[in-house]
Amino acid sequence: MTLPVFIFVGHSNAGKTTFVEKLIPELVRRGRRVATIKHAHHRVELDAEGKDSWRYRRAGAAMSMLLTASALQLVADATERREPAQLAERFLGEADVVLAEGFSQAAGAKIEVLRRAGGQEPRCAIGDGLIALVTDCPEIYPELPRFGLEDAAGMAEFLLRRMP
């Protein structure tokens, strides 16, 4: 069975992270194990130079995992299989659903977060896989399901109906 992946897209500061942060507990309350994938457009240091896992990766390890008493961090090559569905299949098999953020050019089911205050056009079109909007702009894609900027419960129900 394919792991369901829903991609939240929108312009910078549209409220994607805030909405996903509200959506996670709604899905968890409904018994789902949620994983997230965030696409960063800027360079982020994932492992500190000189630390063991950094040294292993520098020596040629394809992946390095750091495990503490309460958390796990995985650093892996991502030169191939960079789409959200591919990443979910490769690394997030214990989840019931994956919420990805960013990835506006990736294939997959997309929900755009769009605020009137942002004054911008939608980032994606229906042909790009757009399935719903989180917005305060009723005139944008009126044929699509839409949810208010605070309606994480409604979005959770919508996503659950789309999951196998």
VMD Tcl script that draws the C-alpha trace (Angstrom):
set ca {
  {0.00 0.00 0.00}
  {1.30 3.46 -0.89}
  {1.83 5.85 1.99}
  {-0.49 8.89 1.55}
  {1.45 12.11 1.07}
  {-0.19 15.55 1.06}
  {1.94 18.53 0.02}
  {1.24 21.94 1.53}
  {2.38 24.71 -0.77}
  {2.23 28.49 -0.76}
  {4.32 31.60 -0.80}
  {6.74 32.42 2.00}
  {4.93 33.54 5.17}
  {1.55 32.34 3.91}
  {1.11 30.23 7.04}
  {1.99 26.74 5.80}
  {3.97 25.70 8.85}
  {1.41 27.19 11.23}
  {-1.43 25.34 9.52}
  {0.43 22.01 9.38}
  {1.31 22.47 13.06}
  {-2.43 22.75 13.82}
  {-3.30 19.85 11.52}
  {-0.92 17.32 13.09}
  {-2.74 17.03 16.45}
  {-6.09 16.76 14.62}
  {-4.84 13.75 12.69}
  {-3.19 12.27 15.77}
  {-6.50 12.58 17.71}
  {-8.06 10.54 14.92}
  {-5.55 7.75 15.46}
  {-3.06 8.50 12.68}
  {0.72 8.48 12.99}
  {1.92 11.58 11.17}
  {5.31 12.22 9.61}
  {6.43 15.49 8.05}
  {8.88 16.44 5.33}
  {10.01 20.04 4.94}
  {11.73 21.36 1.84}
  {14.22 24.12 2.62}
  {15.36 26.40 -0.18}
  {18.40 27.55 1.79}
  {21.38 25.62 3.07}
  {20.84 24.01 6.46}
  {23.60 22.36 8.46}
  {22.24 18.93 9.38}
  {25.26 17.67 11.24}
  {28.02 19.54 13.01}
  {31.49 19.29 11.54}
  {33.75 17.01 13.52}
  {30.94 15.05 15.21}
  {30.84 11.27 14.75}
  {27.96 11.12 12.29}
  {29.56 13.92 10.22}
  {32.80 11.95 10.18}
  {31.02 8.77 9.05}
  {29.28 10.61 6.19}
  {32.54 12.26 5.16}
  {34.15 8.81 5.11}
  {31.54 7.67 2.59}
  {28.53 6.34 4.52}
  {25.35 6.77 2.47}
  {23.37 7.31 5.68}
  {24.19 8.08 9.26}
  {21.78 7.78 12.16}
  {22.15 9.40 15.57}
  {20.08 7.84 18.34}
  {19.57 9.34 21.79}
  {17.35 8.17 24.64}
  {14.42 10.11 23.20}
  {15.08 10.93 19.55}
  {16.55 9.76 16.28}
  {18.13 11.81 13.50}
  {18.96 10.45 10.07}
  {21.25 12.18 7.62}
  {21.29 10.62 4.15}
  {22.25 11.42 0.60}
  {19.35 12.97 -1.25}
  {20.78 13.32 -4.73}
  {18.17 10.94 -6.10}
  {14.62 10.19 -4.99}
  {13.91 13.73 -3.81}
  {10.15 13.82 -4.38}
  {7.97 13.70 -1.24}
  {6.43 10.32 -2.14}
  {9.89 8.82 -2.77}
  {11.25 10.20 0.50}
  {8.21 8.92 2.40}
  {8.60 5.45 0.92}
  {12.31 5.38 1.66}
  {12.35 6.72 5.23}
  {8.91 7.07 6.78}
  {7.34 3.62 6.60}
  {6.09 3.71 10.19}
  {3.75 6.63 9.47}
  {0.11 6.47 8.38}
  {0.24 9.80 6.54}
  {2.93 12.26 5.49}
  {2.47 16.02 5.41}
  {5.08 17.65 3.20}
  {5.75 21.37 3.07}
  {7.22 23.20 0.12}
  {7.80 20.99 -2.92}
  {5.55 23.15 -5.13}
  {7.11 21.65 -8.26}
  {6.75 18.03 -7.10}
  {4.10 15.63 -8.31}
  {1.38 14.79 -5.82}
  {-1.74 15.98 -4.05}
  {-1.27 19.63 -3.07}
  {-3.09 21.95 -0.68}
  {-2.26 25.62 -1.13}
  {-2.22 28.02 1.81}
  {-3.08 31.45 0.44}
  {-3.81 34.61 2.46}
  {-5.42 37.70 1.05}
  {-3.00 39.78 3.14}
  {-0.10 38.26 1.18}
  {-1.38 39.90 -2.00}
  {-0.01 37.15 -4.23}
  {-1.45 34.88 -6.87}
  {-1.70 31.15 -6.17}
  {1.57 29.29 -6.46}
  {-0.06 26.21 -8.06}
  {-2.82 25.50 -10.55}
  {-5.35 22.70 -10.51}
  {-3.30 20.94 -13.19}
  {-0.34 20.89 -10.78}
  {-2.18 18.50 -8.46}
  {-3.97 21.11 -6.38}
  {-6.83 19.40 -4.50}
  {-7.86 22.04 -1.94}
  {-7.15 25.49 -0.54}
  {-6.61 26.86 2.93}
  {-7.54 30.46 2.33}
  {-9.52 33.57 3.06}
  {-9.90 34.22 -0.70}
  {-13.26 32.75 -1.84}
  {-12.73 33.86 -5.44}
  {-9.61 31.71 -6.01}
  {-10.42 28.32 -7.59}
  {-14.04 28.26 -6.39}
  {-14.43 24.72 -7.78}
  {-11.99 23.31 -5.19}
  {-12.73 22.42 -1.58}
  {-11.58 25.21 0.70}
  {-10.89 25.52 4.38}
  {-10.46 28.53 6.62}
  {-7.05 29.43 7.91}
  {-8.01 27.99 11.32}
  {-9.99 24.94 10.09}
  {-7.49 22.19 10.82}
  {-10.31 19.87 11.95}
  {-12.09 20.24 8.60}
  {-8.84 19.63 6.71}
  {-8.14 16.53 8.82}
  {-11.54 15.06 7.86}
  {-10.95 15.94 4.20}
  {-7.55 14.21 4.18}
  {-8.85 11.14 6.01}
  {-11.56 10.70 3.35}
  {-8.80 10.68 0.69}
  {-6.66 8.10 2.46}
  {-6.89 4.37 1.78}
}
mol new
graphics top color blue
foreach p $ca { graphics top sphere $p radius 0.5 }
foreach p [lrange $ca 0 end-1] q [lrange $ca 1 end] { graphics top cylinder $p $q radius 0.2 }
display resetview
